[in-house]
Amino acid sequence: MSASNHELAIGMLAGYIERMIDPDCSPVVVKASAGTALLIFRTLSIISATEEADYAERLRRVYERRQGRAA
């Protein structure tokens, strides 16, 4: 895993979380896109299993808050 690819992936995942919070963005679309990115980054070993779990959990919590459920 190259450091630049890792930094790019982490930046993209952080961007997905920001978009999930943005009321102008569809949380369903952001969740689907972020899930695909997580799968690709993990499959290519750009992020670790721990990072994948962390971002998946963060996205889940923000998504549930957007849907009006307790995270």
N, C-alpha and C positions, 0 to 999 in steps of 0.2 A: 504494500500500500504506500503510495507516495504521499508526502505531507501536503502537497498542493491539492491533490484530489480529496484528501480528508478534510482540509479546510473548506474547500468548495462544498462538499457534501454537508458539513455541519452548518455552513452559512445558508444553504438551501433549506435545510430542515428548520432552522431558526426562522427563516422567512415564512415557511408554512405555518408555524405557530402564530406569527404576527398576522398573517392573512386570516387565520381562523378567528382571531380576536376582532378583526376589522368587520364592522357591521355591513359594509358594502359588498362583502364577499360571501358566496354561498358556502356554508360550512360542510355540506355534503360533498361538493366538488373538491374543496380543499382537502378534506379527509381522504377521499379516493386518490387524489393525486399524491398526497403525502405517503399514503400506504404503498403506492407503487414505487415511489422513490426509495422508501425504506427497504423494500424488497430488493430492488436493484442494487443499492449501496451495500447491503449485507451480502448478497449473492456474489458480488465482485470483491468482497472483503475490504471495502473502503471504510466501513465502520465496523466496530466490534458488536458482538451480541449484547453487551451491556449498554452500549450507546443506542442500539436499536430499541431495546426494551425501554430505556429512559425516554427517548423521543416518542415512542408509541404511547407510553403512559401519559406524557405531557399533552400530546394531541388528543387523547381520549378525554382527559379532564377538561380541556378547553372546549372540546366539541360538546360534551355533556352540559357545561355551563351555558353554551350558546343555545342549547335545546331546552334550557330551563330546568335541567335536572341537577341534583346535587352531585358534585364531583367528588 
